[in-house]
Amino acid sequence: MTVMAERPTTRGTEPDSFENLLRTLGELDVPDGYKAEIIRGSIVVSPWQKAYYLRVMELICDRLRPHLPDGHRVSGLPALYVFPGVERAYGPDVHAAHESARESISHHLDGEALSFVAELTSPSTRDADLHDKVSVYGKAGVPVYLVLNMQDEEATVYSSPSPEVGYEESLTKPFGEKLSIPDPFGCVLDTSGFAAPGARAQ
């Protein structure tokens, strides 16, 4: 099965078939340059980001790595984190988790093992990054969720996760400024270099 689209494409299934969705996702022939996630009960296939997004992802990893909790690793490599209780499976742009979460032969990782997630918005994924994922990551107890709004050139860090409301705290700064990343990292993230080539916040 191959699904290709310039914008997100969904394939709906029965509402009680999350395991079937995961199985279908694992069998999908996703074209190069695309990624597949499960959002709101459907498989969503969307294009990977613009080239300069890779620079931003690497900057996040480099700047966060010295502040990781013991035993945790951060990466921008593709990985699928699963949240069965809310029937979601996300492939975050940048993700940090304890190294033990990777000791599995499964194609899926436990979403509750995440300690940090960063998503870089694009026109096709913006709504999910700014809404659906804020709720899911927060209710799953992911300590820190960083959203880089690439269209508005601003960074928002969500913290104090709550099973009722998602996240109780958030802070937004324009690209180029320093952003406090709360525990378990307890550091300041420099967002310089996050803007598009030629943009004002370099």
N, C-alpha and C positions, 0 to 999 in steps of 0.2 A: 504494500500500500504506500502510495506517495501523496503527500499533501504539499502544495506549494502556493504561496500567495505573497503579494506585495504588502498586504496588510494582514492582521491576524485572521486566521481561519479556524472555525470551530467545527467539531464533530460531536454532536450530542449523542448520549446513550441513555439507557434507563436510569432513573434517579438513584436506584439502589445498587449500582454496578461500578463502584469505585475500583474494585479489584480488576474488573474487566477493562476499565479505562487504563489502569496501569499496565495491564497486559498488552493492550492495543498500543499504548505509547511505546512499550519496549520493542514492539514489532514494526513500528513506523520506519519507513525509509525517509528520514528527514534530509532534505537536500543540503549540501554544503552552504553555509552562510545563514542557516535557519536554526531555530531552537524550538522545542516543543515543551509545553507545560500543561498542567491541569488547573483550570481556573473556572470557578462557578459551575462545576459539573460538566465541563467540556474540555476537549483537547484544543489548545490554542497554539498554532504554529505561527511564529513571527520572525522577521529577518533579524540577524545579528546587527550590532551597532555599526556606526560609522568608524572609520579607521582610527581616528584620534581618540575614540573611547578607550581603546586598548592602552594608550598612554595614561589616561586617567585611572584605569583599573590598576595598572602597575604602580602608579604613584600612591594609591590608597594602600596597596599591599606593602610597599616599601616603608611608608610612614607609620603604618600600624604595627608592623612586625616587631619592633623593639618593645612594644607595650602589651603583647599578648599574654594572657594568663598562662601559667605553667602547663605544659603539655598540649597547648592549642596551636593550630596551624591555620594560616590564612592563604587563600588561593583565589585566582581568577579563572581557574580551569573549569570546564563544564562539569556540573554535578547536579543531580536531581534529588531534592529534599522533599520528603513526603510527610503530609499532615493528614492521616486517615480520618481523624475525628471530624474534620470539616471538608473532607474530600478535595484536598488541594495537593498539588505537587509542583514545586517551583524550581527553576534553575537560576539561582541568583548570579548576578554579575561578579560580585566578590562575596566570599563567605569564609567565616572562621568557625571552627569547632574543635573539640578535643580530638586528638589523633586517634583515639580508640573508636571514634565513629566511622573511621575508614577501614577498620579491620573486619571486612565483610566481603563475601563474594556476590552480594546482591548488587543490582544496578541502582538501587534506591538507598538513600541515607535518611536517618531519623531527623526530622525537622526540629525536634525538641533538643537535639544535641548542639544546635547552633548557638554561638555566643555573639556573633556579629554578622550582619548582612548589609550589603550596599547594592542598591539598584540604580542604574543610570537610565533615565527616562528617554523614550523616543516617542514620536507621534503615535506609533502603533501600540505601545505598551504603557503609555503614560497613565491612563485611567486605573489600570490594575496596580501599578506601582504606587500611586498616590492614595488609593482607597482600599482595595481588596487586600493587598499585602500588608498594609499598616495594621489592619484588624487581625489578620491571621498570624502574623509574626508576633504581635503583642500578646494575643490570647494564648499562644503556644509558649510564652515565656522567654522569647529571644531577647536578651538584655538590651541590645543596641541595634536599631535599624536606621541606616543612613540612606536617604533619598537624594540623589543628585538630579535636580531638575535642569536638564541640559538645555531646554528651550528657554527657560527664564534665568538661567545661570545663577542658581542659588542652591544651597545645600541645607537640608533639614535633618537633624538627628532626633530620633524618637527614643525615649527611655522610660524607665519605670513601667515595665509591662504589667498588664492586669488581665486576668481571665474574663473579666466582665466588659471592659471598655477597649481593650487593645493596649494602647499606651497612654499613660497619664501625663507625660511631659514631652515637650518638643521645643526645639530651638532652631531658628532659620537664620542663615547668614549668606550674603552674596559671595560668589566665587572671588577668591583673592584674599578673603579674611580668614582668621583662625577660628576654629569651631571646637568647643569642648566636647570630648567624647567621654561619657561617664564610665563608672565601674561596670565591668571588671577590668577596663582598660585604663581609666583615669589619666587621660592624656589630652593634648591639644593637637588637632589635625589642621595642618596648613592646607588650605584649599587653592593656593596659587597653582597655576598650571592646569586647572580643571576646565577652563573655557575653551571654546573652539579656536582653531588657528586664526590669528588675526583679530580675535575679539578683544574687548577692552581689558578683561580681567586675566592677564597673563602672569 
